[in-house]
Amino acid sequence: MSMSAARERLVVIGGDAAGMSAASQARRLKGPDELEIVAFERGHFTSYSACGIPYWVGGDVSGPDELIARTPEEHRARDIDLRMRTEVTEIDVANARVRARGVDSGDESWTSYDKLVIATGARPIRPDMPGADAPGVHGVQTLDDGQALLDSLARTRGRRAVVVGAGYIGVEMAEALINRGYEVTVVNRGSEPMSTLDPDMGRLVHEAMEGMNITMVDDAEVTKILTGEDGRVRAVVTEDAEYPADVVVLGIGVRPETTLAEAAGLPLGTHGGLLTDLAMRVRGYENIWAGGDCVEVFDLVSGRQRYIALGTHANKHGQVIGANVGGGYATFPGVVGTAVSKVCDLEIARTGLREKDARRAGLRFVSVTIESTSRAGYYPNAAPMTVKMLAEHRTGRLLGVQIVGREGAGKRVDIAAVALTAGMTVEQMTALDLGYAPPFSPVWDPVLVAARKATAKVRAS
């Protein structure tokens, strides 16, 4: 192969969704004679679905191979020099190079770059307290974490699990452990589970989880984790009580992994994530891009920066970065904050702003809550669902939607996500021509019932 003298080198830090999407997209646009691509990944896996880990732990997915979209060998077959078990320890911006260390060998070397992509992801929040690093205490952010948890469950004789935190990972891991036959207690600092919902909607999740024999402990702060004589975890302690535990799963959220970026002097936002422009280029740096769970994103509804760690965003960021690095042009305009989850047969969805988000942004709003069913009421297996909708005072602009219900509830949030992106009012939403037949929805879809009620409330306000 003839090598062009003008060949550039792209260095990618992080081998999961954003990093390898960027590398793959850049490779589609530029061949190896124009662009050399070197990617570093400190773990054992690439291009995997971290969102699938609870379903692997719970037994719905048989093994990690099913969660891997593209293996290291597949990336290398496309002329991407992917270096596994290699951790980047320093970014030298002034000299356009990175220092990497072999995780197993300890060998260090410098690699220069013409263009750099930072896709270092997020790290689970570990409470700063005694016992937080004890054997049997697990975060779940990477496939390596998932494997470590499964290994721990295999070694554990007891069947008592405590999940600390009741966000998406917390409730999904609670379900996974119930499916594995564990007695599960969820200790939550908030007044209700799912702080991404308003408390009145979180209450519905709380009741459903208790109905699944999950013990819910709200308004409780974990103060320490006790260990036994063997050094393994044996209990989780709050100010008021002690909960025996053979295994502990931390589901208290993640933080952007920006240690390298911060040390290199790159700009971080108020949430600790890297700040980028619309092209996902790190602000103020012509040849550095960043994407995925290590960046902050623009909220199209509130007009503010937010931190949301989701695989959907990471893959889109990677596509945008790859296009720009590869000589094309693409932008990532922002998000509306859509997320969907389930705990057993309960579906939980949200998009846009919660009440406290709207207040923080200085918006006046009305809110309505309606009860409906997933199908026509007379059709077999019609299941109840609750829809909450926020609309701006006077203008009627849709601000947010939350849905809690059984089968068929969750993905209805996508209607609202599109309406939010389009800047629609709740009155405009009432005229949406949605698909209808009795097996799929009532004549008035639950989201449109909420939009009608919100329209009436806006007119009255």
Order of alpha helices (4+ residues) and beta strands (2+ residues): beta-alpha-beta-alpha-alpha-beta-beta-beta-beta-beta-beta-beta-alpha-beta-alpha-beta-alpha-beta-beta-beta-beta-beta-beta-alpha-beta-beta-beta-alpha-beta-beta-alpha-beta-beta-beta-alpha-alpha-alpha
